[in-house]
Amino acid sequence: MKIGLRLYGFDELVPILGGKELEIQFEGHTYGDLIHHLGEKYGDTVAKLLRQQVIRNSRQWIPGNELGFLLEDGDRLMFIPMMGGG
Amino acid sequence: MKFSEEQIHRYSRQMILPGVGGKGQRKLTEAKVFIMGAGGLGSPAALYLAAAGVGTIGLADSDRVEIHNLQRQILHRTCDIGLPKVESGKKTLESLNPEVKVQIYPERVTSANIREIIKDYDLVLDGSDNFPTRFLVNDACYFEKKTLISGAILRFEGQLSTFKPHANGPCYRCLFPEPPPPGHVPSCQEAGILGAVAGIIGLFQANEALKEILGIGKSMAGRFLACDALELSFHEFKIEKNPHCLLCGENPTITELIDYTQTCPGPVV
């Protein structure tokens, strides 16, 4: 499956992933499979930090704990970090 | 209620706006807004709400003013260092608009007191700087059926939304079910914050509060705004009630307030 990723924030991951936007090819069907793939390819830190909220195709919110959420080929995911600063 | 000549002068630039007028100004005068945190977000929000003539502003913060706050927390001045932030904030707001009643809460807000504190307010603005408070404020607003205008910031980015689960909208937990484990999300203290970003998001919160009070414009309920100030780009997303939400979903497991532990965040590695 091929997925487009866009990071919103996550400045510390940009040098590891090589940019704020990238295409990822991985085996699997779920958001959890994607996170697992990112962990194997880029390391546990990436998988840990990106296990957060995702906006799918600019309209569907996937909370970070819904790892079984089914993705589709061509989906575009925007990762939204939790922010606690005030 | 009749406005004095001074009040008409003070508020004239907004009273001539369609949707405000004398009727809207009266709504503002009678409104009670609670602001959690007199920091980077709470400062600009409180200043603009006071300037607009919001009748009662509640300000809660248990911290004292420190010099590193002054880069963004514009309620406070250098001479206020060492003062409780709520006292410094009250002094600034009252000097801006003596008509505004400022209620201060210098004590730590917990599950034991938050419902009692917010119950008499019409709206709650969250400008807190930690996740335990954010979840506590959200849950208390849900149980008290209060509209919550939530802002958050980090580095060069900010987020904004309005939560009205009592009007069938999502709550904060619909998006963020649980606080992140320690070390997963950096704080402003660790990662930094550009002061003007706090200003942008805090003013958006004030703007949404004024709209909610006046009943004008399009509410941010059901919408989530993410702002990247470096690119100056804004992304808006539609958000919906999460049927699996632990608090407001179909089978809620959270039935009372929780005091999450304020853990010292570890390094983000």
Interface residues (C-beta under 8 A of the other chain):
Chain A: Y8 G9 D11 E12 T45 K48 L49 Q52 Q53 I55 S58 R59 W61 P63 G64 N65 E66 M78 I80 P81 M82 M83 G84 G85 G86
Chain B: G37 G39 G40 L41 G42 D126 G127 S128 D129 N130 F131 R134 G151 A152 I153 L154 R155 E157 G158 Q159 C174 L175 F176 P177 E178 P180 H184 V185 S187 C188 A191 I193 A198 F224 A226 D228 H235 F237 K238 I239 E240 N242 H244 V268 V269
